[in-house]
Amino acid sequence: MDDQNINSPYEDAQEQVSNPLDFDQSYVQITDPLQLDIDDVELEKIVDERIKASEKFYEEKYNLTARRKKNETYLFGRQVGEKEKDGKLKDYETRSSDNAIYEIESSLKPLAMSKLPDIIVTPGGEDPERQQSAKDLSIVVDDINKKRRQRMILGLGFKHLPAYFTAVLKARWNSELGSDGDYCFDIIQPEYIIADHTASTTNPNDMSYIAQCVPMTVQEVLMKFPSKKDKLFEQLKFDPNADPTWKQLATEVKVWEVWFDWYKKKGSKELVNSPDDSIYEPGVKWEKVSGVLWKYEHLILDKMLDPNFDHEGEDKIFSYANPGDETTKQEVQPQDLLISAITGQQIPNLTQEKIYHNYFKQPRKPFYFFGYDQWGKVYLDETSRIEQNIRNQENLDDMNKTILDQLKTRVKHIWGGESGLQKADIQRLDMDDPKMDVRVEGDPNKVHKAIEPERPDAAQFNALGDTRSRMYAISGSSAVRGQIQSDTATTNQIAREADFTRTDDLVEDTINAACEWMAEWQMQFIKLRYTEDHMKEILGSKGETTYIRLRRDMISDGMEVLIKASSTDKLKAQRNAMDTAQLGPPYTNPLDFFTDMDMNDPEGRTERGIMFATDPQGYFVKYIMHMDTGAQMAGALTAGLPGQTPPPAGGPPQGQPTPPPQGPQPPPQQPNPTDTTQIAATPPQVPTGSPRAL
């Protein structure tokens, strides 16, 4: 490489990433384990060392802060403002920013969020009660996942991923929701998260710790941790003998919430506090311990086992019709034991068991990390579509600026000495003023010359368009531009299908996976904390409201959350529906058409469409006149539709056959070959129930 090439693309410090898979002692800390029974001072040191080690790793190996800032700058089109701030633009230079990166991201997010996946809870059994519980849970979980707040959280996470190389969701129990509290999900700014740098996946359970910075006011800290008031004031250097002022209470501080794992010997309540020779003994079994702590500076505010998991359990009594057969297991209620004691009738095969109210088999950290461009080194993406397009955006801005500068360049006027104009006169001339006229001495063609500026040519505009197209290709979003990319229809279709497939894969790894994670956490919170009945309001597609009662015992062992396969490509699904509709039956039908078009109330639309095609009068009476009962419809049909001529006075009702004339009739005359007027005309037979008989 030429050492004199100061503009080398490899010299951008913000894009330097160095993370070889080698062993580096400076990032591997040999420390005591995070545990609940060690001294607070020692625990704080361990936490602080781990956070600093990860921060150092991500800054030195990944240059994370600078890369995130650069992605933000180009995503929001702030690069021109940065140049002005740094004095890199002269007053006469064009301020141009054709922000294709923002345009691309703005088109991808609606496509990804156009149709969220359907959530299904499998019953894990055949009994009717379990089947009904799974059905109710499916309705509630799927409805909550598609509410506006959840869509906002998922959409924001999808936008965070390419800018910050990750996006973070958090599940938590909010005691302020409802009368008994309820679960909720939050989107966390990635800058507030520091995770274990030795973890190589986005699975939070593979990380030994996750630290979240939680900004709080001093008053909020005191409300949540009142027992630490004196020590907190000592850390803040407040006067312990005086009440804090409102200004002091409103001061914002940075509290760390740290979720961590460690191990203990199975069957023992003591955590390993220091290197122990028993660790190396053969046959020793270990059990994972999950906990959480809060700290400010060097003060541990609180620590506990994972509060989102039932560690203690509940003792319950069961009876077995057949000992050892789980299918004959039945819970014995306290009143049954009381009746048995009073009557003396023994309940057979009684056994006491400890029941844990958990949907999860093991404790889980309440975080979800988005990821797509993984490389198996860290939990962060190695790069992103925004970072890959930054160089193209710089070229696009430069070319656009060059074109505009050329278009703005005015004609240069040169005056000879024989023109009679002095330097001061020329400086006062404004040749861009259309009303400006100049009188010169001598021949104007000899004392004046106008030099036309260079104008942009076709090659410059072609390069501009090619760069934009290349940016869309890199991000896999050419199909959503709404522009014809080629004169050949087949080529356009193949390109669109390739981009749709890429978007499907992106959504499957991000949005769909996040929806499944949220549904599983809903099941855990319901199983753990719904000790009282919770009523969930469900709004149907026709506007009707139903209420479903949820309680913890509805979730049984064996139930699983599944993502129903659904196309994330709304445009492709609608196009396929239109194509099959042109083929007609049996390739399509109204119900499938309305469903594929993602229209609301497909069953109702199908019913109304078929009735309109087969029975227009019945359609008008039922849906326009809103007469639902059979008697109302019959009366309306008998009276006729609006706009029809009423029957004459004294005559038969409209729609009824004319009665035959009364009195003797003359005998019928015989027809002959020359007189056919006497042939009896047979009236057409009308099928029973036909609208023609009305």
DRENSE-224313 format. One line per 8 residues: number of its first residue (from 1); their letters; for each residue x, y, z of C-alpha. Coordinates in Angstrom, 2 decimals. Example, Ala and Ser with C-alpha at 12.3 -4.5 7.8 and 13.67 -1.06 7.14 Angstrom:
BEGIN
1> AS> 12.30,-4.50,7.80 | 13.67,-1.06,7.14
//
This chain:
BEGIN
1> MDDQNINS> 0.00,0.00,0.00 | 1.25,3.49,-0.84 | 2.20,5.24,2.39 | 1.54,8.62,0.75 | -2.09,7.77,-0.01 | -3.70,9.66,2.84 | -7.19,9.08,1.37 | -6.98,5.32,1.50
9> PYEDAQEQ> -10.39,3.82,2.39 | -8.63,1.55,4.86 | -7.45,4.46,7.00 | -10.86,5.39,8.44 | -10.39,4.95,12.19 | -14.12,4.66,12.76 | -14.33,1.52,10.66 | -11.36,-0.33,12.06
17> VSNPLDFD> -12.41,-3.68,13.55 | -9.89,-6.15,14.91 | -11.12,-9.27,16.65 | -8.96,-12.30,15.87 | -9.95,-15.43,17.72 | -6.89,-15.54,19.93 | -6.35,-15.69,23.69 | -5.70,-12.32,25.26
25> QSYVQITD> -5.03,-12.14,29.01 | -6.07,-8.48,29.14 | -9.72,-9.37,28.45 | -10.07,-12.58,30.46 | -10.48,-11.69,34.12 | -9.73,-14.31,36.77 | -12.16,-13.14,39.44 | -14.33,-14.52,42.17
33> PLQLDIDD> -17.78,-15.60,41.03 | -20.84,-13.41,41.21 | -22.80,-14.83,44.09 | -25.39,-13.75,46.60 | -23.62,-14.62,49.84 | -20.32,-12.80,49.37 | -19.55,-9.43,50.86 | -21.08,-6.42,49.09
41> VELEKIVD> -17.71,-4.68,48.75 | -16.15,-7.70,47.05 | -19.24,-8.22,44.87 | -19.16,-4.61,43.68 | -15.51,-4.93,42.67 | -16.26,-8.08,40.65 | -19.15,-6.44,38.82 | -17.18,-3.29,38.13
49> ERIKASEK> -14.20,-5.23,36.76 | -16.39,-7.25,34.42 | -18.17,-4.18,33.05 | -14.89,-2.37,32.47 | -13.34,-5.42,30.80 | -16.23,-5.67,28.32 | -16.22,-1.93,27.63 | -12.50,-2.06,26.92
57> FYEEKYNL> -12.92,-5.07,24.63 | -15.67,-3.52,22.49 | -13.88,-0.20,22.17 | -10.43,-1.58,21.36 | -11.49,-4.52,19.21 | -14.67,-3.17,17.58 | -14.43,0.62,17.91 | -18.10,0.33,18.80
65> TARRKKNE> -18.98,3.86,19.94 | -17.50,5.59,16.90 | -19.07,3.13,14.44 | -22.50,3.53,16.03 | -22.20,7.30,15.92 | -21.20,7.23,12.25 | -24.16,4.98,11.39 | -26.50,7.38,13.17
73> TYLFGRQV> -24.98,10.37,11.36 | -25.53,8.91,7.90 | -28.91,7.36,8.67 | -30.38,10.70,9.72 | -28.48,12.74,7.10 | -26.42,14.75,9.56 | -23.15,14.48,7.66 | -23.54,17.90,6.02
81> GEKEKDGK> -24.18,19.52,9.40 | -21.08,17.81,10.78 | -18.99,19.21,7.92 | -20.36,22.71,8.53 | -19.63,22.38,12.23 | -16.05,21.34,11.48 | -15.58,24.19,8.96 | -15.09,21.86,5.98
89> LKDYETRS> -17.57,23.69,3.72 | -17.08,27.15,2.24 | -19.95,29.61,2.08 | -20.42,29.25,-1.68 | -20.34,25.43,-1.69 | -23.60,23.52,-2.14 | -25.15,21.84,0.89 | -26.42,18.64,-0.68
97> SDNAIYEI> -27.52,15.37,0.90 | -29.41,12.83,-1.18 | -30.00,10.45,1.75 | -30.58,7.08,0.12 | -29.77,5.23,3.37 | -32.76,6.77,5.14 | -34.93,6.08,2.09 | -33.91,2.41,2.12
105> ESSLKPLA> -34.49,1.94,5.84 | -37.85,3.71,5.64 | -39.01,1.28,2.95 | -37.77,-1.90,4.63 | -39.44,-1.37,8.01 | -43.06,-1.21,6.70 | -42.45,-4.32,4.64 | -41.08,-6.22,7.63
113> MSKLPDII> -43.97,-5.13,9.87 | -46.74,-5.52,7.29 | -47.93,-8.85,8.68 | -46.83,-10.12,12.06 | -46.74,-13.89,12.58 | -49.59,-15.76,14.23 | -48.85,-17.24,17.66 | -50.20,-20.69,18.50
121> VTPGGEDP> -50.04,-22.43,21.88 | -50.11,-26.20,21.49 | -52.08,-28.06,24.20 | -49.60,-30.88,24.74 | -52.49,-33.23,25.53 | -55.85,-34.50,24.33 | -58.21,-33.72,27.22 | -60.87,-31.06,26.44
129> ERQQSAKD> -59.88,-28.74,29.30 | -56.28,-28.59,28.12 | -57.43,-28.04,24.54 | -59.66,-25.13,25.57 | -56.94,-23.57,27.72 | -54.48,-23.71,24.81 | -57.08,-22.11,22.53 | -57.72,-19.25,24.99
137> LSIVVDDI> -54.01,-18.70,25.55 | -53.39,-18.62,21.79 | -56.04,-15.94,21.32 | -54.75,-13.76,24.16 | -51.01,-14.09,23.42 | -51.51,-13.52,19.68 | -53.76,-10.50,20.32 | -51.27,-8.88,22.71
145> NKKRRQRM> -48.37,-9.45,20.31 | -50.25,-7.52,17.61 | -51.30,-4.54,19.69 | -50.01,-1.09,18.80 | -47.45,-0.92,21.63 | -45.95,-4.29,20.72 | -45.74,-3.30,17.05 | -44.00,-0.07,18.04
153> ILGLGFKH> -41.46,-1.98,20.14 | -40.75,-4.52,17.39 | -40.51,-1.80,14.73 | -38.08,0.23,16.81 | -35.95,-2.87,17.41 | -35.89,-3.55,13.66 | -34.63,0.01,13.06 | -32.04,-0.17,15.86
161> LPAYFTAV> -30.36,-3.31,14.52 | -28.52,-1.91,11.45 | -27.51,1.27,13.28 | -26.23,-0.20,16.57 | -25.36,-3.77,15.42 | -27.98,-5.05,17.88 | -31.37,-4.19,19.35 | -32.48,-5.07,22.87
169> LKARWNSE> -35.92,-6.02,24.22 | -36.61,-6.56,27.89 | -39.47,-8.36,29.65 | -40.48,-7.20,33.10 | -43.30,-7.35,35.61 | -44.94,-3.96,36.17 | -46.79,-3.81,39.49 | -48.47,-0.55,38.42
177> LGSDGDYC> -50.45,-2.18,35.59 | -53.97,-3.11,36.64 | -55.02,-3.97,40.16 | -52.68,-6.96,40.50 | -49.85,-5.92,38.18 | -49.08,-7.29,34.73 | -46.19,-8.00,32.39 | -44.84,-5.58,29.80
185> FDIIQPEY> -42.01,-5.32,27.28 | -39.59,-2.44,26.77 | -37.12,-1.48,24.07 | -33.73,-0.65,25.61 | -31.24,1.71,24.02 | -28.22,-0.44,23.05 | -25.85,2.16,24.53 | -27.31,1.31,27.95
193> IIADHTAS> -26.38,-2.38,27.65 | -23.02,-4.03,28.30 | -22.99,-7.79,27.91 | -20.45,-10.56,28.36 | -17.85,-10.12,25.60 | -16.95,-13.83,25.73 | -20.44,-14.88,24.56 | -20.52,-15.81,20.87
201> TTNPNDMS> -24.31,-15.84,20.26 | -27.28,-13.55,20.79 | -28.78,-15.97,23.33 | -28.75,-14.12,26.68 | -28.55,-17.41,28.55 | -25.12,-17.98,27.00 | -23.87,-14.77,28.65 | -22.46,-14.89,32.16
209> YIAQCVPM> -23.81,-11.42,32.84 | -25.82,-8.58,31.26 | -25.54,-5.09,32.73 | -28.12,-2.41,32.02 | -27.63,1.24,32.86 | -30.87,2.54,34.39 | -30.91,6.35,34.82 | -32.87,7.31,37.95
217> TVQEVLMK> -33.34,10.36,40.10 | -32.09,10.24,43.67 | -35.71,10.26,44.83 | -36.53,7.18,42.73 | -33.50,5.35,44.13 | -34.64,6.13,47.69 | -38.16,4.92,46.91 | -36.89,1.59,45.53
225> FPSKKDKL> -34.09,1.01,48.01 | -35.03,2.85,51.25 | -32.72,0.73,53.41 | -29.67,2.17,51.61 | -30.48,5.82,52.31 | -27.51,6.57,54.58 | -24.96,4.83,52.40 | -26.39,6.45,49.28
233> FEQLKFDP> -26.10,9.90,50.82 | -22.50,9.06,51.71 | -21.77,8.13,48.09 | -23.47,11.32,46.89 | -21.66,13.39,49.55 | -24.93,14.77,50.92 | -25.03,16.23,54.41 | -26.33,13.34,56.58
241> NADPTWKQ> -27.61,15.77,59.23 | -29.78,17.79,56.83 | -32.79,16.90,54.74 | -32.01,16.74,51.00 | -33.27,19.62,48.88 | -35.63,19.13,45.95 | -32.75,19.89,43.61 | -30.70,17.11,45.19
249> LATEVKVW> -33.60,14.66,45.01 | -34.12,15.50,41.32 | -30.46,14.82,40.50 | -30.14,12.00,37.95 | -27.75,9.17,38.78 | -26.65,6.09,36.87 | -27.70,2.80,38.48 | -26.49,-0.51,37.08
257> EVWFDWYK> -28.87,-3.48,36.99 | -26.80,-6.63,36.52 | -28.22,-10.09,35.69 | -25.69,-12.86,36.22 | -25.11,-16.61,36.48 | -22.85,-18.74,38.62 | -22.72,-22.33,39.79 | -23.02,-24.24,43.05
265> KKGSKELV> -22.78,-27.89,43.98 | -26.04,-29.64,43.29 | -27.98,-30.21,46.49 | -26.00,-27.57,48.38 | -27.22,-24.10,49.29 | -23.73,-22.60,49.34 | -22.21,-20.95,46.32 | -18.54,-21.37,45.51
273> NSPDDSIY> -16.83,-18.38,47.11 | -13.20,-19.15,46.34 | -11.16,-21.72,44.41 | -11.97,-25.07,45.99 | -10.17,-28.41,45.50 | -13.56,-30.13,45.40 | -14.17,-28.50,42.01 | -11.79,-31.02,40.48
281> EPGVKWEK> -13.22,-34.08,42.21 | -14.76,-36.61,39.81 | -18.52,-37.05,39.94 | -19.28,-33.59,41.34 | -22.50,-32.20,39.83 | -23.10,-28.49,39.46 | -26.22,-26.39,39.34 | -26.62,-22.96,37.72
289> VSGVLWKY> -27.66,-20.08,39.97 | -29.26,-16.99,38.40 | -29.46,-13.66,40.20 | -29.78,-9.93,39.81 | -28.27,-6.96,41.64 | -28.46,-3.17,41.54 | -25.51,-0.91,42.26 | -24.61,2.77,42.22
297> EHLILDKM> -20.95,3.59,41.98 | -19.38,1.39,44.71 | -22.63,0.73,46.60 | -24.68,-2.47,46.21 | -28.30,-1.35,46.55 | -29.86,-4.83,46.53 | -29.27,-8.38,45.30 | -31.49,-11.45,44.98
305> LDPNFDHE> -32.18,-14.61,43.02 | -33.92,-14.17,39.66 | -37.35,-12.79,40.63 | -38.93,-13.97,37.37 | -38.60,-17.65,38.30 | -40.21,-19.77,41.01 | -37.26,-21.10,43.03 | -39.21,-22.13,46.11
313> GEDKIFSY> -42.19,-24.07,44.76 | -45.42,-25.04,46.49 | -46.27,-28.28,48.30 | -49.40,-30.00,46.99 | -51.03,-33.37,47.62 | -52.00,-35.72,44.80 | -53.66,-39.10,44.53 | -53.04,-41.74,41.89
321> ANPGDETT> -55.64,-44.23,40.73 | -52.73,-46.27,39.44 | -49.48,-45.59,41.34 | -46.78,-44.31,39.01 | -49.19,-43.55,36.15 | -49.12,-39.78,35.58 | -52.31,-39.90,33.52 | -54.27,-40.94,36.65
329> KQEVQPQD> -52.78,-38.17,38.77 | -55.30,-35.87,40.45 | -54.81,-32.99,42.84 | -56.43,-33.37,46.26 | -58.01,-30.17,47.52 | -57.95,-29.18,51.24 | -61.71,-29.70,51.51 | -61.28,-33.27,50.24
337> LLISAITG> -58.78,-33.97,53.03 | -61.19,-32.48,55.57 | -64.07,-34.65,54.35 | -61.80,-37.70,54.42 | -60.81,-36.96,58.05 | -64.46,-36.50,59.09 | -65.86,-39.56,57.32 | -62.87,-41.77,57.94
345> QQIPNLTQ> -62.77,-42.74,54.27 | -59.16,-42.83,53.17 | -58.04,-41.35,49.84 | -55.90,-43.98,48.10 | -52.29,-43.50,47.03 | -51.70,-40.06,48.49 | -48.39,-38.36,47.81 | -46.99,-34.91,48.51
353> EKIYHNYF> -45.09,-33.20,45.70 | -43.45,-29.82,45.25 | -44.92,-27.88,42.33 | -42.99,-25.07,40.68 | -45.03,-22.44,38.83 | -42.71,-22.04,35.85 | -43.22,-22.33,32.13 | -39.44,-22.19,31.65
361> KQPRKPFY> -37.38,-25.21,32.61 | -34.54,-22.97,33.82 | -34.24,-19.28,34.74 | -33.73,-16.97,31.80 | -32.34,-13.47,31.62 | -35.19,-11.16,30.58 | -33.48,-9.80,27.46 | -33.73,-10.46,23.75
369> FFGYDQWG> -30.94,-9.41,21.37 | -31.72,-8.88,17.69 | -29.08,-10.19,15.34 | -28.67,-10.96,11.65 | -25.09,-10.47,10.42 | -23.64,-12.78,13.05 | -20.20,-14.34,12.71 | -19.99,-16.44,15.86
377> KVYLDETS> -17.51,-14.17,17.66 | -19.62,-11.86,19.83 | -23.30,-11.22,20.35 | -23.11,-8.11,18.12 | -23.44,-8.15,14.34 | -20.08,-7.85,12.61 | -21.49,-5.24,10.22 | -24.83,-3.98,8.92
385> RIEQNIRN> -26.48,-2.79,5.74 | -26.12,0.84,6.89 | -22.39,0.50,7.50 | -21.91,-1.24,4.16 | -23.61,1.63,2.36 | -21.80,4.53,4.03 | -19.06,4.71,1.37 | -21.71,4.65,-1.37
393> QENLDDMN> -23.61,7.42,0.42 | -20.45,9.53,0.56 | -19.94,9.02,-3.19 | -23.58,9.83,-3.84 | -23.33,13.06,-1.84 | -20.11,14.06,-3.62 | -21.51,13.41,-7.11 | -24.74,15.19,-6.32
401> KTILDQLK> -22.81,18.16,-4.92 | -20.59,18.30,-8.00 | -23.59,18.34,-10.33 | -25.32,21.08,-8.36 | -22.15,23.14,-8.13 | -21.75,22.95,-11.90 | -25.35,23.96,-12.47 | -24.95,26.91,-10.12
409> TRVKHIWG> -21.70,28.14,-11.70 | -22.34,31.40,-13.57 | -20.91,32.62,-16.86 | -17.48,34.26,-16.52 | -17.14,37.72,-18.09 | -13.75,39.08,-19.15 | -13.33,42.77,-20.04 | -10.47,44.22,-22.03
417> GESGLQKA> -8.57,47.36,-21.15 | -10.02,49.17,-24.19 | -13.56,48.74,-22.86 | -13.30,51.87,-20.77 | -14.24,50.01,-17.56 | -12.11,50.41,-14.46 | -11.56,47.73,-11.82 | -13.97,49.41,-9.45
425> DIQRLDMD> -16.62,49.47,-12.20 | -16.23,45.74,-12.86 | -16.50,44.92,-9.16 | -19.80,46.76,-8.98 | -21.27,44.88,-11.94 | -23.82,42.17,-11.19 | -23.95,40.17,-14.38 | -26.53,37.79,-12.90
433> DPKMDVRV> -29.02,40.66,-12.80 | -31.24,40.35,-15.92 | -31.82,44.14,-15.90 | -28.10,44.92,-15.92 | -26.86,46.64,-19.13 | -23.23,47.63,-19.78 | -21.97,50.35,-22.13 | -18.42,49.89,-23.36
441> EGDPNKVH> -16.08,51.74,-25.69 | -15.03,50.17,-28.92 | -16.28,46.93,-30.50 | -18.04,44.80,-27.82 | -16.89,41.61,-29.54 | -13.28,42.71,-29.10 | -13.33,44.15,-25.59 | -15.59,41.53,-23.91
449> KAIEPERP> -15.72,37.75,-23.80 | -18.07,35.39,-21.95 | -16.73,31.97,-20.89 | -19.43,29.35,-20.53 | -19.03,27.12,-17.43 | -18.75,23.37,-17.58 | -22.13,21.66,-17.30 | -22.83,18.10,-16.05
457> DAAQFNAL> -22.97,15.48,-18.75 | -24.97,12.27,-19.13 | -22.18,10.15,-17.65 | -22.44,11.99,-14.33 | -26.19,11.44,-14.09 | -25.78,7.78,-15.03 | -23.16,7.32,-12.31 | -25.52,8.95,-9.82
465> GDTRSRMY> -28.31,6.53,-10.71 | -25.98,3.51,-10.70 | -24.75,4.36,-7.20 | -28.29,4.59,-5.86 | -29.19,1.27,-7.49 | -26.12,-0.32,-5.98 | -27.12,0.89,-2.52 | -30.56,-0.67,-2.89
473> AISGSSAV> -28.99,-3.91,-4.08 | -26.66,-4.09,-1.07 | -29.58,-3.64,1.32 | -31.82,-6.05,-0.59 | -34.57,-3.49,-1.05 | -34.73,-2.98,-4.83 | -38.11,-4.70,-4.98 | -39.82,-2.09,-2.80
481> RGQIQSDT> -38.81,0.95,-4.87 | -41.86,0.75,-7.12 | -39.67,1.32,-10.20 | -39.03,-0.82,-13.28 | -35.47,-2.06,-13.07 | -35.32,-3.65,-16.51 | -37.21,-3.67,-19.80 | -37.62,-7.44,-19.48
489> ATTNQIAR> -40.55,-8.51,-17.30 | -38.94,-11.84,-16.39 | -35.78,-10.10,-15.19 | -37.82,-7.76,-13.01 | -39.75,-10.67,-11.51 | -36.62,-12.68,-10.70 | -34.99,-9.65,-9.05 | -38.11,-8.92,-6.99
497> EADFTRTD> -38.40,-12.53,-5.84 | -34.73,-12.55,-4.77 | -35.22,-9.41,-2.66 | -38.45,-10.75,-1.16 | -36.67,-13.98,-0.19 | -33.90,-11.99,1.47 | -36.43,-9.88,3.36 | -38.28,-13.01,4.47
505> DLVEDTIN> -35.04,-14.39,5.88 | -34.29,-11.10,7.65 | -37.76,-10.96,9.22 | -37.64,-14.62,10.24 | -34.39,-14.04,12.16 | -35.54,-10.80,13.79 | -39.28,-10.01,13.99 | -40.59,-13.58,14.08
513> AACEWMAE> -37.97,-14.72,16.59 | -38.73,-11.70,18.81 | -42.48,-12.45,18.67 | -41.81,-16.03,19.76 | -39.60,-14.81,22.62 | -42.28,-12.38,23.79 | -44.94,-15.10,23.67 | -42.81,-17.45,25.78
521> WQMQFIKL> -42.26,-14.74,28.39 | -45.99,-14.08,28.49 | -46.52,-17.75,29.29 | -43.89,-17.57,32.07 | -45.43,-14.47,33.67 | -48.93,-15.96,33.51 | -47.75,-19.22,35.07 | -45.71,-17.43,37.76
529> RYTEDHMK> -47.74,-14.39,38.78 | -51.36,-14.86,37.71 | -52.41,-16.06,41.16 | -55.67,-14.15,40.69 | -57.90,-14.21,37.62 | -56.95,-11.66,34.96 | -59.58,-10.63,32.41 | -58.26,-9.94,28.91
537> EILGSKGE> -60.35,-7.93,26.47 | -60.22,-9.20,22.88 | -61.58,-7.11,20.01 | -62.78,-9.27,17.12 | -62.47,-8.54,13.40 | -66.17,-7.51,13.28 | -65.81,-5.11,16.21 | -67.27,-7.45,18.83
545> TTYIRLRR> -65.63,-7.59,22.25 | -65.05,-10.78,24.18 | -63.38,-11.37,27.54 | -61.11,-14.29,28.36 | -60.26,-15.24,31.92 | -56.62,-16.20,32.48 | -55.09,-17.85,35.55 | -51.86,-19.67,36.29
553> DMISDGME> -53.31,-23.19,36.33 | -54.35,-22.90,32.67 | -50.73,-23.48,31.62 | -49.91,-27.18,31.79 | -46.70,-29.10,31.26 | -46.10,-29.84,27.60 | -47.62,-26.64,26.20 | -45.40,-24.98,23.61
561> VLIKASST> -45.42,-21.69,21.75 | -45.17,-21.98,17.98 | -44.93,-19.44,15.18 | -47.47,-20.12,12.46 | -45.91,-19.86,9.03 | -47.03,-16.58,7.49 | -45.67,-14.57,4.59 | -43.89,-11.40,5.55
569> DKLKAQRN> -44.13,-10.24,1.98 | -47.53,-8.57,1.83 | -46.99,-7.35,-1.72 | -46.17,-10.83,-2.98 | -49.16,-12.40,-1.21 | -51.54,-9.84,-2.70 | -50.07,-10.28,-6.16 | -50.50,-14.04,-5.96
577> AMDTAQLG> -54.11,-13.57,-4.84 | -54.83,-11.37,-7.85 | -53.19,-13.85,-10.23 | -55.17,-16.83,-8.94 | -58.39,-14.77,-8.95 | -58.00,-14.34,-12.71 | -57.84,-18.13,-13.10 | -61.16,-18.53,-11.30
585> PPYTNPLD> -62.43,-21.66,-9.53 | -61.22,-24.16,-8.50 | -57.90,-22.30,-8.17 | -59.38,-19.73,-5.80 | -62.53,-18.83,-3.89 | -63.79,-15.65,-2.22 | -62.74,-16.65,1.29 | -59.14,-17.48,0.30
593> FFTDMDMN> -58.95,-14.35,-1.84 | -59.99,-12.00,0.96 | -57.68,-13.80,3.40 | -54.66,-13.55,1.08 | -55.42,-9.88,0.43 | -55.22,-9.38,4.21 | -58.67,-7.82,4.35 | -60.60,-7.68,7.59
601> DPEGRTER> -63.60,-9.99,8.15 | -63.00,-12.36,5.20 | -65.91,-14.63,6.24 | -68.37,-11.72,6.30 | -67.12,-10.41,2.96 | -67.57,-13.85,1.43 | -71.12,-14.18,2.76 | -72.15,-10.76,1.49
609> GIMFATDP> -70.53,-11.26,-1.90 | -72.20,-14.60,-2.57 | -75.60,-13.29,-1.43 | -75.27,-10.21,-3.64 | -74.47,-12.40,-6.65 | -77.25,-14.95,-6.08 | -80.00,-12.98,-4.29 | -79.76,-9.19,-4.84
617> QGYFVKYI> -83.15,-8.52,-3.25 | -82.30,-10.53,-0.18 | -78.93,-8.74,0.02 | -80.64,-5.33,-0.12 | -83.15,-6.21,2.58 | -80.60,-7.76,4.95 | -77.60,-5.49,4.60 | -79.05,-2.19,3.34
625> MHMDTGAQ> -82.39,-2.17,5.17 | -80.88,-4.08,8.11 | -83.78,-6.50,8.48 | -82.36,-9.65,10.00 | -85.46,-11.63,11.09 | -87.29,-13.88,8.67 | -90.60,-12.11,9.16 | -89.09,-8.69,8.41
633> MAGALTAG> -87.37,-9.97,5.29 | -90.51,-11.70,4.03 | -92.58,-8.57,4.56 | -90.05,-6.38,2.76 | -89.77,-8.77,-0.16 | -93.57,-9.01,-0.41 | -93.98,-5.21,-0.38 | -91.30,-4.81,-3.04
641> LPGQTPPP> -88.09,-2.92,-3.12 | -87.89,0.89,-3.13 | -88.51,2.33,-6.59 | -90.93,-0.40,-7.72 | -94.47,0.59,-8.92 | -97.11,-0.21,-6.30 | -99.97,-2.52,-7.36 | -103.20,-0.81,-8.63
649> AGGPPQGQ> -106.04,-0.22,-6.18 | -108.21,-3.28,-5.85 | -105.82,-5.43,-7.80 | -103.69,-8.32,-6.52 | -100.53,-7.58,-4.54 | -97.46,-7.02,-6.62 | -95.62,-10.20,-7.27 | -98.78,-12.42,-6.92
657> PTPPPQGP> -100.32,-14.21,-9.96 | -103.55,-12.73,-11.38 | -106.60,-14.78,-10.21 | -108.59,-16.56,-12.97 | -111.83,-14.82,-14.14 | -115.06,-15.87,-12.41 | -118.22,-17.14,-14.17 | -118.88,-19.60,-17.08
665> QPPPQQPN> -116.25,-19.80,-19.75 | -116.93,-20.41,-23.44 | -115.89,-23.82,-24.75 | -112.46,-23.91,-26.26 | -112.31,-23.76,-30.05 | -110.41,-26.30,-32.01 | -107.39,-24.96,-33.89 | -106.91,-25.76,-37.59
673> PTDTTQIA> -103.90,-25.55,-39.87 | -104.98,-22.15,-41.15 | -105.93,-20.70,-37.75 | -103.34,-21.24,-35.02 | -104.65,-18.52,-32.70 | -106.70,-21.07,-30.82 | -103.71,-23.08,-29.65 | -103.56,-22.91,-25.85
681> ATPPQVPT> -100.41,-21.21,-24.57 | -98.76,-23.15,-21.70 | -97.28,-20.73,-19.15 | -93.63,-21.39,-18.16 | -93.14,-23.29,-14.93 | -91.31,-21.20,-12.31 | -89.27,-23.20,-9.72 | -90.47,-22.96,-6.17
689> GSPRAL> -88.64,-20.23,-4.22 | -87.37,-18.41,-7.30 | -87.28,-14.59,-7.04 | -89.34,-14.55,-10.23 | -92.30,-15.92,-8.29 | -92.23,-13.03,-5.81
//
